[in-house]
Amino acid sequence: EAGVTQFPSHSVIEKGQTVTLRCDPISGHDNLYWYRRVMGKEIKFLLHFVKESKQDESGMPNNRFLAERTGGTYSTLKVQPAELEDSGVYFCASSRLGGVENLNTEAFFGQGTRLTVV
Amino acid sequence: GENVEQHPSTLSVQEGDSAVIKCTYSDSASNYFPWYKQELGKRPQLIIDIRSNVGEKKDQRIAVTLNKTAKHFSLHITETQPEDSAVYFCAASGARGSYIPTFGRGTSLIVHP
């Protein structure tokens, strides 16, 4: 099966510009997560979709970040306007719903988008 | 919410030695603990996972142990090889029905030939 794909792989933008990251999860995976990793730190949770619904967006840093998941398929994460501290690697991951027992299942990661704000 | 601490941040071993990475979690209701390996320039990939109904799981040279009482879990790699060099992340999830994995900071494992 095709894995989780992210676009672009790298993006360098100037402070104040807008960037949109895209994630295509594995087909059939209702759970979609966005994470960010700053060098040397944890893979930090940003938000979680179940199908097209935002289930938890408690990790979103501020209102400059906007995530959408059209029709419960691919997702976009827009940063507008970008700031220097937004630099990092943005990962998307997807997983299946766990069924009636709500058992967690493996999250599959995309290769990440390295965002550099200068 | 859940908080996961991971140690050490860097681990350097000689080929053939064992490596142990330890994690603690804060939410006693978490019930799923995956470990991911991220090689340089690649995506994190699951290498082993354990659920709270077991205390140990092994897959060839890697094993994971879970102590629910103490809320800590560990990754053990035996007979390390240079290709084991990577960043390893532990995670915890499942508390109160949440699917969201909470990750540790990662451990950079370097295996010297």
HADDOCK unambig.tbl for C-alpha pairs under 7 A between the chains (distance, minus, plus):
assign (segid A and resid 41 and name CA) (segid B and resid 105 and name CA) 4.93 0.50 0.50
assign (segid A and resid 42 and name CA) (segid B and resid 103 and name CA) 6.21 0.50 0.50
assign (segid A and resid 42 and name CA) (segid B and resid 104 and name CA) 5.32 0.50 0.50
assign (segid A and resid 42 and name CA) (segid B and resid 105 and name CA) 3.53 0.50 0.50
assign (segid A and resid 42 and name CA) (segid B and resid 106 and name CA) 6.27 0.50 0.50
assign (segid A and resid 43 and name CA) (segid B and resid 103 and name CA) 5.74 0.50 0.50
assign (segid A and resid 43 and name CA) (segid B and resid 105 and name CA) 6.65 0.50 0.50
assign (segid A and resid 44 and name CA) (segid B and resid 103 and name CA) 6.91 0.50 0.50
assign (segid A and resid 45 and name CA) (segid B and resid 102 and name CA) 6.91 0.50 0.50
assign (segid A and resid 102 and name CA) (segid B and resid 97 and name CA) 6.28 0.50 0.50
assign (segid A and resid 104 and name CA) (segid B and resid 32 and name CA) 6.45 0.50 0.50
assign (segid A and resid 104 and name CA) (segid B and resid 94 and name CA) 6.15 0.50 0.50
assign (segid A and resid 104 and name CA) (segid B and resid 99 and name CA) 5.75 0.50 0.50
assign (segid A and resid 108 and name CA) (segid B and resid 45 and name CA) 6.95 0.50 0.50
assign (segid A and resid 109 and name CA) (segid B and resid 43 and name CA) 6.17 0.50 0.50
assign (segid A and resid 109 and name CA) (segid B and resid 44 and name CA) 6.09 0.50 0.50
assign (segid A and resid 109 and name CA) (segid B and resid 45 and name CA) 6.90 0.50 0.50
assign (segid A and resid 110 and name CA) (segid B and resid 43 and name CA) 6.00 0.50 0.50
assign (segid A and resid 111 and name CA) (segid B and resid 42 and name CA) 5.97 0.50 0.50
assign (segid A and resid 111 and name CA) (segid B and resid 43 and name CA) 4.35 0.50 0.50
assign (segid A and resid 112 and name CA) (segid B and resid 43 and name CA) 6.85 0.50 0.50
